[in-house]
Each structure stands twice: as structure tokens, then as C-alpha cells.
Amino acid sequence: MTQDASQAKPKSPFTVINVVTAVILVAGAIFFLKPQSEQNRTENPTPLFTLSGQQYSYEDLPLRFSQPLYQAELNTFRLKERIVGAAVVQRYLEQQMEKSGEDQETVVKRLFNPTPPTEQQIQQFFEQNKAKINVPLDQARNDIARLIAAAEQQKKEMELLAKLVSLEELEFNLNEPKAPFATIDTAGYPSKGPAQSGVTLIEFADYQCPHCQTAHSVLKEILPEYLDRVRYVYMDFPINRSGISRKVSTGAACADQQQQFWAYHDLAFERQSDLSAESPLQLAEELKLDMEQFNRCYSADATAAKIKQSEQQAIKAGVTGTPSFFLNGKKLRLRDLRTGLPEQLQQALQIPPQN
């Protein structure tokens, strides 16, 4: 839908309301300050519905339904966390006011010592977000200052909540929904790391997916640190409508037969913008594979069946987009792969977080 040319274009979407909303949304789930044990998570025992006299619970649903249902429940849980966390801070301020006889402004200054952002911080924020701010710095300065101040205040509130939890003055009683478990058969698919590892990370990806290319670059940076203890498995989910992804996946399976999967895999993502129907042969030739063996494999029904099996497993596991990651059978929800994945791996490996 196009905008009528006669309508005046807003000067800027960077309003005070947007600033406040941005802080809330960017912060995400911040108020749970220590991981919950499995015992504290909701087991979803209540039947979801009854059909023809038979009750159906969360666990009875196929993953293509239970995964989005879990995500909906998790989104609600995260929202509750934020609301409850804000309520805790407000009630703590009131307690301090009652004890000291001070007004709220004084208590806030004492606890959080709010300071206005510097001109350098404002300019740095503007430069980093210039593409999203379609007005000059002078016009956006006040809104930027509010956003920076709000983010800093939120950071200090998190520190206060963490301190109260550590002192055992605060305990959160919200129950996090339990993530559904996906059984994925990884036998025969390319992997790195120890085969008998107790921690398995599975990625479903598409060679033409831009987000998968970004994930590929990030994984090459962060995975080596964990591959002595973590098994990483790559599986195909070629959903791009061009059909090229499926051809490249087929070529990758044939490169795997010649122990050249990862070289082919890396090269395919490196050349993503140039991938075509001819790419599988071109990549194989560049890697100096045995082309007679490659061609036999490429046209074999068994190779197509292997790609199809990976695709079917993704659908069964509730995957609707790429890249999708599963850690020990549970689908990961990562806002930032670069920071979120190491945190998840450390938790799975029970590595204490670094200060």
C-alpha cells in the first residue's frame, strides 16, 4: 500500500512515545535475575481442550502447534516479568520513602544517582542510529537524551533487583512455561565436536537465507571455543522458492561424501549473492572434488531423500523459518546470536557467567 502524495510526511517517528516504547521493547526479559530450575517451570498439566470426550494437553500437540503456543506463553511470561519488575522497584521506592521520610525524587537520586547524558553520548547514539533517525541532530537531541537516560535508569534498576535477590530480600514467583522438546534424528548429517557430547546444538538453515549467512559468520567466531564439549549439527531446510537452495544442499550432501562438506558449506555462504542452478557443480569443481562421483551422488534418489528427510524433521519440530537452532532438543529464541548463544551454551555446560 502506497502513501498518498498529498499527505504530509511526518517529520520524524522519533517521538517521546517511541523513545519510551523502544526502551521497553529493547530491554526484553530483564527482570529474572537467576535461572529458574525445571521444577519451577510450568508443566502445563491442565488440558487445553476436550474433543469427543478425550482431553488433550500441551504435550499431546504436534510441535508445529506446541512451538508457537509455547512462544505465545513465553511472550506473556516476559511481559509479566517486566511489569512485576517495575512494580517491585516502585514498591521498594515507597518502602524507602516510608522509612526515611524523603520524597520520591530524593530517594530516586539517592538510589540511582541519575545523571543527564553527555553531549558525546548523544552524538555517538545519533551516529550509530542515523539511518533510523530522519531528522538533524539538533531536532532529535532531546529525544535521544531521554532514551539514553531511560536506558541507564533501567540498567540501575536491574542492578537494584539483582542486589535484592542476592540479599534474599526479593524472590520472584512467576512460573516460566516449559519449552516443548523436539526429537531430531541427526544420524548421517554433518557435525563438528565430540559425537558423544552431552550438549548438542542443531541448526536448520537455507543457503539463500541472508539471516543464515549472518548466523554462519557469527558461528564461525563463537563455536570454536565450545567444540571440545559441544556437538554442532548442520541440517538443511531449503525453503527458498527459487529451488536453488535445494540444489546447493544436494551438492553439499555430495561434498560430504568426499569429506569436503565444511569447505563446500563455507564457500556456498561466501558466494550467497551469486548462487545459481549451476553453483553446485561450480563449487565442486573449485574444491577439486571427484566430479564423476559427485555427479552420481547429485542425481541419486538417496541424496534427494536425505535432504527431504532433513526438511521433514524441521517441519515436524515446528520450524517455520531459518535459521532455527535447537539446543538439546529445545528451540532457542535468540534476540542476538552473538551474545545469546554463548549464554545458552554456558548454561547447558553449567559454566559460571564471566563478570
PEPE-V47601 format. One line per field, one symbol per residue. psi: psi as a letter, one per 40 degrees, with the letter a starting at -180 (. if undefined). A space follows every 10 residues. Layout:
BEGIN
psi: ???
END
This chain:
BEGIN
psi: hihhdehhhi dhegiddddd dddddddahe eheiiiidde ihefdhidih hfehihidee iidedddddd dddddddddd dddddddddd ddddddddde eiiddddddd defhiiiidd ddddddddfd dehfiiddde dddddddddd dddddddddd ddddddefeh hheihhihhi hhhhheheih iiihdeiehh hhhhiheehd dddddddddd dddddeeeeh hhhhihggeh ededdddddd dddddddfff dddddddddd fdeehadedd ddddddefih ddddddddei dddddddddd ddddddeehe iiihihhfeh hihhdhdddd ddddddddef hhih.
END
